[in-house]
Amino acid sequence: MATVIALAAEQNPNEITTSAIAQRMNLTQGALFRHFPTKDSVWQAVMAWVAERLLALVDHAAQTATTPLAALEAMFMAHVDFVAKHPGVPRMLFGELQRAEATPAKRMVQTLITQYGARLHALIEQGKAQGELASDVDPKAAATLFIGSVQGLVMQSLLAGNVRRIRSDAPGAFAIFARGIRRLP
């Protein structure tokens, strides 16, 4: 999976061939096809790896926090750090989402977003119940804004040609998000 993600960081993911993947892995193309019958199955495996790693990372980040808002911030920063460490991931995700057909990889990304959103929704409800977050916050809209904020930071860093820039931009973006959902004194 790391090989495909590294290639996606270096070139247009749509132009990555199974031959290039096999070559980077010091395998024959036939050996690659013994594990993955099609290029789409490679993409699906990569997206499954991303989903598993990212959700585990944000879950761990949330568990280390003492309040729901602190958990949201920890998740936000963990997500940003994941993207900075794996710059090929957003390029692959955005490329996959551009495809009109419902590919297995695209369905995997949709499942990831749904599962991530559910985690955010639960934390937001918990924060409302504890009085840390405003009682009128719409959890679905807040979860969408949270994910959209990360996606916006990713897009801006890709446009700037520096995915690692996301780390310096993230704290300010999260602070604005937090101000919008925090319960006012």
C-alpha positions as CSV (number, residue, x, y, z in Angstrom):
1,M,0.0,0.0,0.0
2,A,2.8,2.3,0.9
3,T,4.3,1.9,-2.6
4,V,1.1,3.0,-4.3
5,I,0.7,6.0,-2.0
6,A,4.3,7.0,-2.6
7,L,3.8,6.8,-6.3
8,A,0.6,8.9,-6.0
9,A,2.6,11.6,-4.2
10,E,5.1,11.7,-7.1
11,Q,2.7,11.6,-10.1
12,N,-0.9,11.8,-11.2
13,P,-2.6,8.7,-9.6
14,N,-4.6,8.1,-12.7
15,E,-1.3,7.6,-14.6
16,I,0.1,5.0,-12.2
17,T,0.3,1.6,-14.0
18,T,0.4,-1.8,-12.5
19,S,3.8,-2.1,-14.2
20,A,5.1,0.9,-12.3
21,I,3.7,-0.5,-9.0
22,A,5.3,-3.9,-9.6
23,Q,8.6,-2.3,-10.6
24,R,8.7,-0.1,-7.5
25,M,8.0,-3.2,-5.4
26,N,10.7,-5.2,-7.2
27,L,8.1,-7.6,-8.4
28,T,7.0,-8.8,-11.8
29,Q,3.6,-7.6,-13.0
30,G,2.5,-11.2,-12.8
31,A,3.4,-11.5,-9.2
32,L,1.4,-8.3,-8.5
33,F,-1.6,-9.8,-10.3
34,R,-1.5,-12.9,-8.2
35,H,-2.4,-10.7,-5.2
36,F,-4.5,-8.1,-7.0
37,P,-6.4,-9.3,-10.1
38,T,-7.0,-5.7,-11.4
39,K,-5.8,-2.2,-10.9
40,D,-9.1,-1.4,-9.3
41,S,-8.5,-4.1,-6.7
42,V,-5.1,-2.4,-5.9
43,W,-6.9,0.9,-5.4
44,Q,-9.5,-0.8,-3.2
45,A,-6.8,-2.3,-1.1
46,V,-5.1,1.0,-0.7
47,M,-8.3,2.8,0.2
48,A,-9.1,0.0,2.8
49,W,-5.6,0.5,4.2
50,V,-6.2,4.3,4.4
51,A,-9.6,3.9,6.0
52,E,-8.3,1.4,8.6
53,R,-5.2,3.5,9.5
54,L,-7.0,6.9,9.6
55,L,-9.9,5.7,11.7
56,A,-7.6,3.9,14.1
57,L,-5.5,7.1,14.3
58,V,-8.5,9.4,15.0
59,D,-10.0,6.9,17.5
60,H,-6.7,6.8,19.4
61,A,-6.4,10.6,19.3
62,A,-10.0,11.0,20.7
63,Q,-9.3,8.5,23.5
64,T,-6.4,10.5,24.8
65,A,-8.5,13.7,25.2
66,T,-10.3,14.7,28.4
67,T,-13.3,16.5,26.8
68,P,-15.3,16.1,23.7
69,L,-14.0,19.4,22.2
70,A,-10.4,18.3,23.0
71,A,-11.2,15.0,21.4
72,L,-12.4,16.8,18.2
73,E,-9.2,18.9,18.1
74,A,-7.0,15.8,18.6
75,M,-8.9,14.0,15.8
76,F,-8.5,17.1,13.5
77,M,-4.8,17.3,14.2
78,A,-4.3,13.6,13.8
79,H,-6.0,13.6,10.5
80,V,-3.9,16.5,9.3
81,D,-0.8,14.8,10.5
82,F,-1.8,11.6,8.6
83,V,-2.2,13.6,5.4
84,A,1.1,15.4,5.8
85,K,2.8,12.0,6.3
86,H,1.0,10.5,3.3
87,P,0.7,13.2,0.7
88,G,-0.3,10.6,-2.0
89,V,-3.5,9.7,-0.1
90,P,-5.4,12.9,-0.8
91,R,-4.3,12.9,-4.4
92,M,-5.6,9.3,-4.8
93,L,-8.9,10.2,-2.9
94,F,-9.6,13.2,-5.0
95,G,-8.8,11.3,-8.2
96,E,-11.0,8.4,-7.2
97,L,-13.9,10.6,-6.3
98,Q,-13.8,12.2,-9.8
99,R,-14.7,8.9,-11.4
100,A,-18.3,8.8,-12.4
101,E,-18.8,5.1,-11.8
102,A,-19.2,3.5,-8.4
103,T,-15.9,1.7,-8.0
104,P,-15.0,-0.5,-5.1
105,A,-12.4,2.1,-4.0
106,K,-15.0,4.9,-4.2
107,R,-17.4,2.9,-2.1
108,M,-14.6,2.4,0.4
109,V,-14.1,6.1,0.6
110,Q,-17.8,6.7,1.1
111,T,-17.8,4.2,3.9
112,L,-14.8,5.9,5.5
113,I,-16.6,9.3,5.4
114,T,-19.8,7.7,6.9
115,Q,-17.9,6.0,9.7
116,Y,-15.8,9.1,10.4
117,G,-18.9,11.3,10.4
118,A,-20.6,8.9,12.9
119,R,-17.6,9.3,15.3
120,L,-17.8,13.0,15.0
121,H,-21.6,13.0,15.5
122,A,-21.3,11.0,18.7
123,L,-18.6,13.3,20.1
124,I,-20.6,16.4,19.3
125,E,-23.7,14.9,21.0
126,Q,-21.5,14.1,24.0
127,G,-20.2,17.6,24.1
128,K,-23.7,19.0,23.9
129,A,-24.9,16.7,26.7
130,Q,-21.9,17.8,28.9
131,G,-22.6,21.5,28.2
132,E,-19.3,22.0,26.5
133,L,-20.8,22.6,23.1
134,A,-23.8,24.8,22.2
135,S,-27.1,22.9,22.6
136,D,-28.3,24.1,19.2
137,V,-25.3,22.7,17.2
138,D,-26.5,20.4,14.4
139,P,-24.2,17.4,14.7
140,K,-24.6,16.4,11.1
141,A,-23.7,19.8,9.8
142,A,-20.9,20.2,12.3
143,A,-19.4,16.8,11.2
144,T,-19.7,17.8,7.6
145,L,-17.9,21.1,8.3
146,F,-15.2,19.3,10.3
147,I,-14.4,16.9,7.4
148,G,-14.9,19.7,4.9
149,S,-12.4,21.9,6.8
150,V,-9.7,19.2,6.6
151,Q,-10.5,18.6,2.9
152,G,-10.2,22.4,2.3
153,L,-6.9,22.5,4.0
154,V,-5.7,19.5,1.9
155,M,-6.9,21.2,-1.3
156,Q,-5.1,24.4,-0.5
157,S,-1.9,22.7,0.4
158,L,-2.0,20.7,-2.8
159,L,-2.6,23.9,-4.8
160,A,0.4,25.4,-3.0
161,G,2.5,22.4,-3.9
162,N,3.3,21.8,-0.2
163,V,1.1,19.2,1.5
164,R,3.1,19.6,4.7
165,R,1.8,23.2,4.9
166,I,-1.4,21.7,6.2
167,R,0.2,21.3,9.7
168,S,0.7,25.1,10.1
169,D,-2.7,26.0,8.7
170,A,-4.7,23.5,10.7
171,P,-4.7,25.1,14.2
172,G,-6.2,28.3,13.0
173,A,-8.9,26.4,11.0
174,F,-9.8,24.3,14.0
175,A,-10.0,27.3,16.3
176,I,-12.6,28.9,14.0
177,F,-14.5,25.6,13.8
178,A,-14.4,25.3,17.6
179,R,-15.7,28.9,18.1
180,G,-18.7,28.0,16.0
181,I,-19.7,25.0,18.1
182,R,-18.5,25.9,21.6
183,R,-21.1,26.9,24.2
184,L,-20.9,30.5,25.0
185,P,-20.4,31.4,28.6
